[in-house]
Amino acid sequence: MSTEAPEVDPNVWHRCNSCKKPIAYQAIYWVCNVSTCNRVRTGLRFCSVSCWDAHLPLMNHRESWAEEKKAPSLDEWKKTLAGEDEPKRTRKPKEEKPAEEKKAAPLAPPKILIRRRSE
């Protein structure tokens, strides 16, 4: 078995999920409007509306349409893969409440319930 990585075509951004034709950088492609098809892990991309239409019987969407998108340039794609275009997320520390507010309210005495026999 060969351990070498497959050759990558510098003109191909992705392949159509239906017909496997190449989608070039900065080319028009189509995506499904349904959120489950647009997830990062799923990432369905189609070269034409007819290829998008071919996936509908498999996915059983109730209401859907194809959305036109434009593929990124090679430089934009390299930045995306490197994670440079994503904003850095940082968590804000929780605001600490003053000591007076941290005290729990006094507990009320437990309620006693008496059950009466039904006759």
C-alpha distance (Angstrom), angle and dihedral (degrees) to the residues before:
residue distance angle dihedral
M1 . . .
S2 3.77 . .
T3 3.80 117.4 .
E4 3.81 93.7 -166.5
A5 3.79 118.8 115.8
P6 3.80 115.4 -111.3
E7 3.79 116.6 -100.9
V8 3.79 114.0 -95.6
D9 3.79 120.3 -140.9
P10 3.83 108.1 -132.1
N11 3.83 90.5 -149.7
V12 3.82 96.3 54.2
W13 3.80 119.8 81.3
H14 3.84 97.6 176.1
R15 3.77 139.6 -26.7
C16 3.79 126.8 -109.9
N17 3.80 110.5 -97.4
S18 3.78 91.4 -139.1
C19 3.82 109.8 39.5
K20 3.84 98.4 13.2
K21 3.82 93.5 -128.8
P22 3.81 113.8 150.8
I23 3.80 120.6 -97.4
A24 3.81 108.3 -149.5
Y25 3.78 126.9 -143.0
Q26 3.83 112.4 -82.8
A27 3.82 91.1 11.7
I28 3.80 125.4 133.4
Y29 3.81 114.5 -102.8
W30 3.80 135.8 167.5
V31 3.79 133.3 -121.4
C32 3.78 132.6 -172.4
N33 3.79 116.0 -107.7
V34 3.82 92.5 -138.3
S35 3.82 111.5 105.6
T36 3.81 95.4 -134.2
C37 3.81 89.7 59.2
N38 3.82 92.4 47.8
R39 3.79 98.9 53.1
V40 3.78 117.3 122.4
R41 3.79 93.3 -114.5
T42 3.80 94.1 45.5
G43 3.81 98.4 38.0
L44 3.79 99.7 166.6
R45 3.81 112.0 -165.5
F46 3.79 126.0 178.5
C47 3.81 132.6 -163.7
S48 3.82 94.1 -145.3
V49 3.79 141.9 10.2
S50 3.80 90.2 -106.7
C51 3.83 89.7 58.4
W52 3.81 89.0 49.1
D53 3.80 89.2 49.5
A54 3.81 90.3 53.5
H55 3.82 92.0 62.9
L56 3.83 94.5 55.1
P57 3.83 97.8 83.2
L58 3.80 90.1 51.7
M59 3.80 96.0 48.0
N60 3.82 97.4 40.8
H61 3.82 95.6 -145.0
R62 3.79 116.7 -176.1
E63 3.78 97.0 -152.6
S64 3.79 122.5 5.7
W65 3.76 145.0 142.2
A66 3.79 138.6 -172.7
E67 3.79 119.2 -102.1
E68 3.79 121.2 -152.8
K69 3.80 116.4 -129.6
K70 3.79 136.6 171.8
A71 3.79 121.0 -126.3
P72 3.82 116.6 -123.2
S73 3.77 123.6 -107.1
L74 3.80 119.0 -101.6
D75 3.82 91.4 -101.7
E76 3.82 92.5 48.8
W77 3.80 90.6 49.3
K78 3.81 92.3 50.5
K79 3.81 89.5 52.2
T80 3.79 90.5 49.3
L81 3.79 91.9 51.0
A82 3.80 90.4 48.1
G83 3.82 90.2 50.1
E84 3.80 93.3 -123.7
D85 3.79 96.6 126.9
E86 3.80 95.4 55.6
P87 3.78 116.8 92.5
K88 3.78 113.8 -117.5
R89 3.77 111.6 -110.1
T90 3.75 120.2 -145.6
R91 3.75 128.1 180.0
K92 3.74 120.3 -123.9
P93 3.79 113.6 -129.2
K94 3.78 114.4 -111.3
E95 3.74 114.2 -98.4
E96 3.76 109.4 -115.0
K97 3.77 116.2 -131.3
P98 3.78 119.9 -134.1
A99 3.82 115.9 -93.1
E100 3.81 91.8 -107.5
E101 3.80 92.5 61.8
K102 3.79 93.9 47.1
K103 3.82 92.9 67.1
A104 3.77 113.0 103.3
A105 3.77 119.8 -123.2
P106 3.81 113.9 -101.3
L107 3.76 113.1 -93.3
A108 3.77 118.3 -113.5
P109 3.80 116.3 -127.9
P110 3.80 112.4 -92.9
K111 3.78 116.7 -92.3
I112 3.76 116.7 -116.9
L113 3.76 115.6 -139.3
I114 3.77 120.3 -162.0
R115 3.76 118.5 -159.7
R116 3.72 117.9 -152.2
R117 3.71 122.5 -152.1
S118 3.73 114.3 -107.4
E119 3.77 113.0 -129.3
